[in-house]
Amino acid sequence: MDNENGTFDLDFRPKSYWVYANARQQLRAGQTRVDDEELLHLCDDVVSEEETASAEMSVSAELDLLTATLGRLNHPAREGGAVEIAHIQMFNPWCDYISVLAEWRDGRIHYEVVDPYPQYWTYRCTPESSERPLTLGELIELIDTAEQVSAGSDDVESRGLVFGILEQNLDGGVDNELRSFIRVSSPFYDDLEVWYALACSEWCREHSWEEEEEETWEGESEIAP
């Protein structure tokens, strides 16, 4: 997807991944695995802050809080001070997800892509590290170019954490389920979710046209003399 009209500030760069503006951002970044009681206290902090600011939470804010809470419960414990800078949620029966993590180590920020299936594959991403937090454009580039690699080999199974996943699930064609299959979010980049919502809609529209053109071509071939 292009940004010709400048709707998105692709040069936006957060000041830090380890300083939080509010309890919601801290919850979504999920620096460490917390126990149930600590998690409930953190959720209470989110509700208190947002109800104080706007009288009551919106439905979308409540859904976001639920997603973040479930994510904290489902994620394994992380070593060191790794934080989640992007979350790709798949709405399938297994609630699969992919996390882009950042960790400060040896004077640089190191990046890693993980999911619940390290026994089957791992991920390669670029850049592997940086001196400062990524810009929005750099994070999008990392997400779109990361490669899923088979465990025990260098065979690339897919490229791109969003469109690669959509390609893998395209067997049945573009339907309503595929259109809402993925949600991308971030505690540090507010525009990331909107960017990928629009980009996924555009991707589904383009692939729907391809299917229609293919069906038209096949139909014309069948009636040709």
One Martini backbone bead per residue (centre of mass of N, CA, C, O) as a GRO file, in nm:
protein
  225
    1MET     BB    1   0.098   0.035   0.021
    2ASP     BB    2   0.050   0.363  -0.017
    3ASN     BB    3   0.144   0.736   0.069
    4GLU     BB    4   0.071   0.983  -0.123
    5ASN     BB    5  -0.119   1.171   0.080
    6GLY     BB    6   0.004   1.158   0.381
    7THR     BB    7  -0.164   1.013   0.614
    8PHE     BB    8   0.108   0.890   0.707
    9ASP     BB    9   0.369   0.887   0.955
   10LEU     BB   10   0.656   0.717   0.868
   11ASP     BB   11   0.861   0.894   1.068
   12PHE     BB   12   0.767   0.788   1.316
   13ARG     BB   13   0.924   0.793   1.656
   14PRO     BB   14   0.972   0.657   1.934
   15LYS     BB   15   1.151   0.726   2.217
   16SER     BB   16   1.044   0.452   2.360
   17TYR     BB   17   0.993   0.104   2.488
   18TRP     BB   18   1.031   0.180   2.832
   19VAL     BB   19   0.809   0.415   2.822
   20TYR     BB   20   0.495   0.489   2.974
   21ALA     BB   21   0.192   0.667   2.945
   22ASN     BB   22   0.024   0.404   3.040
   23ALA     BB   23  -0.136   0.116   3.135
   24ARG     BB   24  -0.209   0.012   2.852
   25GLN     BB   25   0.074   0.017   2.731
   26GLN     BB   26   0.198  -0.175   2.936
   27LEU     BB   27   0.014  -0.416   2.877
   28ARG     BB   28   0.077  -0.443   2.567
   29ALA     BB   29   0.388  -0.476   2.591
   30GLY     BB   30   0.467  -0.698   2.794
   31GLN     BB   31   0.753  -0.734   2.942
   32THR     BB   32   0.615  -0.934   3.149
   33ARG     BB   33   0.521  -1.199   3.329
   34VAL     BB   34   0.228  -1.217   3.509
   35ASP     BB   35   0.025  -1.261   3.746
   36ASP     BB   36  -0.305  -1.260   3.806
   37GLU     BB   37  -0.308  -1.027   4.014
   38GLU     BB   38  -0.137  -0.822   3.854
   39LEU     BB   39  -0.321  -0.817   3.605
   40LEU     BB   40  -0.573  -0.706   3.747
   41HIS     BB   41  -0.444  -0.443   3.842
   42LEU     BB   42  -0.373  -0.340   3.557
   43CYS     BB   43  -0.665  -0.336   3.453
   44ASP     BB   44  -0.772  -0.140   3.665
   45ASP     BB   45  -0.593   0.094   3.576
   46VAL     BB   46  -0.711   0.126   3.297
   47VAL     BB   47  -1.005   0.181   3.377
   48SER     BB   48  -0.955   0.423   3.562
   49GLU     BB   49  -0.820   0.612   3.360
   50GLU     BB   50  -1.053   0.605   3.132
   51GLU     BB   51  -1.299   0.683   3.308
   52THR     BB   52  -1.182   0.954   3.401
   53ALA     BB   53  -1.149   1.076   3.106
   54SER     BB   54  -1.459   0.943   2.972
   55ALA     BB   55  -1.651   0.794   3.200
   56GLU     BB   56  -1.635   0.566   2.960
   57MET     BB   57  -1.588   0.289   2.786
   58SER     BB   58  -1.550   0.168   2.495
   59VAL     BB   59  -1.591  -0.104   2.304
   60SER     BB   60  -1.309  -0.099   2.170
   61ALA     BB   61  -1.153  -0.070   2.440
   62GLU     BB   62  -1.254  -0.335   2.564
   63LEU     BB   63  -1.146  -0.523   2.341
   64ASP     BB   64  -0.850  -0.441   2.369
   65LEU     BB   65  -0.821  -0.529   2.663
   66LEU     BB   66  -0.891  -0.827   2.622
   67THR     BB   67  -0.667  -0.891   2.419
   68ALA     BB   68  -0.429  -0.810   2.603
   69THR     BB   69  -0.492  -1.004   2.834
   70LEU     BB   70  -0.480  -1.270   2.674
   71GLY     BB   71  -0.194  -1.227   2.573
   72ARG     BB   72  -0.057  -1.239   2.854
   73LEU     BB   73  -0.156  -1.532   2.918
   74ASN     BB   74  -0.035  -1.678   2.645
   75HIS     BB   75   0.236  -1.584   2.689
   76PRO     BB   76   0.543  -1.637   2.735
   77ALA     BB   77   0.811  -1.599   2.897
   78ARG     BB   78   1.059  -1.344   2.915
   79GLU     BB   79   1.363  -1.249   2.859
   80GLY     BB   80   1.438  -0.989   3.010
   81GLY     BB   81   1.330  -0.670   2.832
   82ALA     BB   82   1.108  -0.761   2.648
   83VAL     BB   83   0.900  -0.615   2.395
   84GLU     BB   84   0.597  -0.540   2.237
   85ILE     BB   85   0.558  -0.367   1.913
   86ALA     BB   86   0.394  -0.611   1.770
   87HIS     BB   87   0.060  -0.748   1.681
   88ILE     BB   88  -0.052  -1.060   1.534
   89GLN     BB   89  -0.388  -1.148   1.491
   90MET     BB   90  -0.563  -1.457   1.470
   91PHE     BB   91  -0.900  -1.564   1.371
   92ASN     BB   92  -0.887  -1.863   1.506
   93PRO     BB   93  -0.926  -2.144   1.699
   94TRP     BB   94  -0.613  -2.076   1.823
   95CYS     BB   95  -0.526  -1.780   1.843
   96ASP     BB   96  -0.308  -1.684   1.672
   97TYR     BB   97   0.034  -1.543   1.680
   98ILE     BB   98   0.250  -1.252   1.631
   99SER     BB   99   0.568  -1.128   1.751
  100VAL     BB  100   0.730  -0.816   1.800
  101LEU     BB  101   1.046  -0.779   1.943
  102ALA     BB  102   1.222  -0.585   2.200
  103GLU     BB  103   1.580  -0.553   2.298
  104TRP     BB  104   1.810  -0.442   2.527
  105ARG     BB  105   2.153  -0.487   2.393
  106ASP     BB  106   2.463  -0.380   2.376
  107GLY     BB  107   2.353  -0.078   2.290
  108ARG     BB  108   2.093  -0.216   2.153
  109ILE     BB  109   1.820  -0.293   1.945
  110HIS     BB  110   1.656  -0.602   1.941
  111TYR     BB  111   1.503  -0.826   1.705
  112GLU     BB  112   1.198  -1.038   1.722
  113VAL     BB  113   1.022  -1.326   1.596
  114VAL     BB  114   0.720  -1.475   1.730
  115ASP     BB  115   0.560  -1.789   1.820
  116PRO     BB  116   0.400  -2.097   1.925
  117TYR     BB  117   0.608  -2.258   1.681
  118PRO     BB  118   0.935  -2.332   1.714
  119GLN     BB  119   0.932  -2.642   1.615
  120TYR     BB  120   0.868  -2.552   1.299
  121TRP     BB  121   0.961  -2.236   1.320
  122THR     BB  122   1.115  -1.936   1.212
  123TYR     BB  123   1.256  -1.595   1.209
  124ARG     BB  124   1.340  -1.338   0.977
  125CYS     BB  125   1.479  -1.004   1.026
  126THR     BB  126   1.457  -0.653   0.905
  127PRO     BB  127   1.614  -0.554   1.130
  128GLU     BB  128   1.802  -0.683   1.401
  129SER     BB  129   1.904  -0.382   1.461
  130SER     BB  130   1.927  -0.072   1.666
  131GLU     BB  131   1.970   0.243   1.816
  132ARG     BB  132   1.672   0.303   1.757
  133PRO     BB  133   1.372   0.329   1.718
  134LEU     BB  134   1.148   0.272   1.495
  135THR     BB  135   0.985   0.354   1.242
  136LEU     BB  136   0.697   0.301   1.094
  137GLY     BB  137   0.821   0.223   0.819
  138GLU     BB  138   1.026   0.014   0.935
  139LEU     BB  139   0.818  -0.176   1.061
  140ILE     BB  140   0.665  -0.244   0.804
  141GLU     BB  141   0.912  -0.364   0.662
  142LEU     BB  142   0.960  -0.590   0.861
  143ILE     BB  143   0.680  -0.728   0.832
  144ASP     BB  144   0.695  -0.758   0.502
  145THR     BB  145   1.002  -0.925   0.511
  146ALA     BB  146   0.963  -1.145   0.684
  147GLU     BB  147   1.074  -1.484   0.752
  148GLN     BB  148   0.964  -1.813   0.724
  149VAL     BB  149   1.145  -2.085   0.878
  150SER     BB  150   1.237  -2.389   0.881
  151ALA     BB  151   1.313  -2.621   1.093
  152GLY     BB  152   1.644  -2.721   1.016
  153SER     BB  153   1.634  -2.494   0.789
  154ASP     BB  154   1.631  -2.258   0.489
  155ASP     BB  155   1.335  -2.276   0.431
  156VAL     BB  156   1.097  -2.074   0.283
  157GLU     BB  157   0.750  -2.044   0.348
  158SER     BB  158   0.734  -1.723   0.403
  159ARG     BB  159   0.649  -1.369   0.328
  160GLY     BB  160   0.528  -1.208   0.566
  161LEU     BB  161   0.315  -1.153   0.846
  162VAL     BB  162   0.051  -1.096   0.668
  163PHE     BB  163   0.050  -1.175   0.355
  164GLY     BB  164   0.162  -1.459   0.399
  165ILE     BB  165  -0.082  -1.559   0.563
  166LEU     BB  166  -0.299  -1.502   0.351
  167GLU     BB  167  -0.181  -1.686   0.134
  168GLN     BB  168  -0.206  -1.953   0.307
  169ASN     BB  169  -0.546  -1.880   0.323
  170LEU     BB  170  -0.647  -1.884  -0.005
  171ASP     BB  171  -0.780  -2.152  -0.105
  172GLY     BB  172  -1.098  -2.049  -0.069
  173GLY     BB  173  -1.066  -1.765  -0.096
  174VAL     BB  174  -1.229  -1.461  -0.076
  175ASP     BB  175  -1.375  -1.393   0.233
  176ASN     BB  176  -1.505  -1.282   0.524
  177GLU     BB  177  -1.299  -1.432   0.699
  178LEU     BB  178  -1.038  -1.321   0.560
  179ARG     BB  179  -1.097  -1.012   0.596
  180SER     BB  180  -1.094  -1.082   0.939
  181PHE     BB  181  -0.824  -1.253   1.023
  182ILE     BB  182  -0.651  -0.983   1.078
  183ARG     BB  183  -0.469  -0.811   1.351
  184VAL     BB  184  -0.294  -0.506   1.391
  185SER     BB  185  -0.078  -0.402   1.665
  186SER     BB  186   0.027  -0.123   1.896
  187PRO     BB  187   0.168   0.055   2.173
  188PHE     BB  188   0.352   0.275   1.976
  189TYR     BB  189   0.166   0.254   1.696
  190ASP     BB  190  -0.132   0.381   1.613
  191ASP     BB  191  -0.128   0.343   1.279
  192LEU     BB  192  -0.090   0.036   1.225
  193GLU     BB  193  -0.383  -0.071   1.221
  194VAL     BB  194  -0.488   0.106   0.987
  195TRP     BB  195  -0.289   0.029   0.773
  196TYR     BB  196  -0.367  -0.284   0.770
  197ALA     BB  197  -0.666  -0.258   0.720
  198LEU     BB  198  -0.628  -0.127   0.439
  199ALA     BB  199  -0.426  -0.330   0.315
  200CYS     BB  200  -0.612  -0.583   0.340
  201SER     BB  201  -0.843  -0.475   0.171
  202GLU     BB  202  -0.675  -0.438  -0.085
  203TRP     BB  203  -0.582  -0.732  -0.111
  204CYS     BB  204  -0.865  -0.862  -0.129
  205ARG     BB  205  -0.959  -0.703  -0.377
  206GLU     BB  206  -0.740  -0.797  -0.574
  207HIS     BB  207  -0.803  -1.110  -0.538
  208SER     BB  208  -1.094  -1.094  -0.631
  209TRP     BB  209  -1.033  -1.002  -0.920
  210GLU     BB  210  -0.863  -1.246  -0.998
  211GLU     BB  211  -1.091  -1.452  -0.966
  212GLU     BB  212  -1.290  -1.324  -1.169
  213GLU     BB  213  -1.101  -1.338  -1.415
  214GLU     BB  214  -1.061  -1.645  -1.407
  215GLU     BB  215  -1.362  -1.724  -1.434
  216THR     BB  216  -1.410  -1.578  -1.700
  217TRP     BB  217  -1.195  -1.730  -1.864
  218GLU     BB  218  -1.312  -2.015  -1.817
  219GLY     BB  219  -1.593  -1.959  -1.939
  220GLU     BB  220  -1.493  -1.880  -2.225
  221SER     BB  221  -1.350  -2.152  -2.283
  222GLU     BB  222  -1.608  -2.335  -2.267
  223ILE     BB  223  -1.769  -2.167  -2.515
  224ALA     BB  224  -1.570  -2.219  -2.710
  225PRO     BB  225  -1.539  -2.361  -3.038
   0.00000   0.00000   0.00000
